[in-house]
Amino acid sequence: MNEMCRLFVLFILVFETFYSCKEEAGDPNPYADILSSTPLSKIENYVGLESEDWSSRIFNLDKYASDYVNELNRIDGFTESPTPIKDVETFKATLLDALTSQAGPVSSLLKNKLLRIYVCENLGGSAVTGIVRKDGKSVGGFVILDANTLNRNANDWISYKENSAFQKENVKIRIRIEEEKQNTKANALRYILLHEFGHILSETEKIGPSFFSSKRSYTNFEFYKGIWKSEKVSYLDDSVFIVRPQVRFYSESLSLDENWEKIYPILSSTPFPTLYSAANADDFFADSFVSYVHVILEKKPWELEILKNDKPIFKMENDIRKDTLTTQRKIIERIFSR
């Protein structure tokens, strides 16, 4: 090999190594400082965890929780600022119904790792999550719930959430996740808690990159391989699911009338079980987790209809059982077997 070729090969090797390291480093994490600095992430602020009484873990919004949400909203561009709720006991009773309805391995995981639940109003969404650490290790987490957003029965709440990504036009979405007798506010809370708990599990079980890292890369995590390049960029964006990056929940920004055929029929050819699981890489795990518990473990319904002028024009179910999610199901199954 002549000297010029050697230099060229050396350049290629150095470039590939540099690019690989750059890709491994991941994207900047704007939430790392907030998670690390909030007192809510310190185990010292949690007492009485040995009790299995859920009521001792439910709190009205306090200053620490308010500051935490305000910082998250500032980064996300939301103008809302949360406030404590006035009738905390009524909401607490519904929340206790949701928590005590869980059984088996799901209940055990919740008791071990869901350390506190805050309730508030004007959150800017249904819920947010945080992580609690002990001696530098993530051991559990907390959830902050918006009582007003969640003051709906299960089917109404999830339909509201799904429609929140789209403009109010002639086409709308209806989702059924509970039979009529089980279509309660408690079951709406149960579903959102399981989704948020998925975020906690992704950290404690090391499913994805740590929320505390200044940069986060999904490259070497099995759950996301071949699906997510980064938190907000999917490998499917350039070809299979081009509209996906435009979908933003709670923004009412996208026309469903013009785009539903580019969204919901496409989902079946992707590894996403729901549209919400396609929002970003972190929600991919969280919504896959709640889908697994709801559809596979609990054998509950999950049916979506697209309606035009109140008449169904398209139907689909939660796709957590599809072959393209075999790896993801096995990873979730391993969590319950530990």
Salt bridges, closest charged atoms under 4 A:
GLU3 OE1 - ARG6 NH1 3.96
GLU52 OE1 - LYS111 NZ 3.60
ASP67 OD2 - LYS63 NZ 2.66
GLU71 OE1 - ARG74 NH2 2.80
GLU178 OE2 - ARG190 NH2 3.52
GLU178 OE1 - LYS300 NZ 2.99
GLU179 OE1 - ARG176 NH1 2.75
GLU205 OE2 - LYS113 NZ 3.35
GLU205 OE1 - ARG338 NH1 2.57
GLU222 OE1 - ARG334 NH2 3.58
ASP237 OD1 - ARG244 NE 2.68
GLU252 OE2 - LYS168 NZ 2.49
ASP282 OD2 - ARG216 NH1 2.91
ASP283 OD1 - HIS195 NE2 3.02
ASP283 OD1 - HIS199 NE2 3.05
ASP287 OD1 - HIS195 ND1 2.84
GLU298 OE1 - ARG190 NH1 2.78
GLU303 OE1 - ARG176 NH2 2.78
GLU305 OE1 - ARG174 NH2 2.66
GLU305 OE2 - LYS315 NZ 3.53
ASP310 OD1 - LYS172 NZ 3.02
ASP319 OD2 - LYS322 NZ 3.61
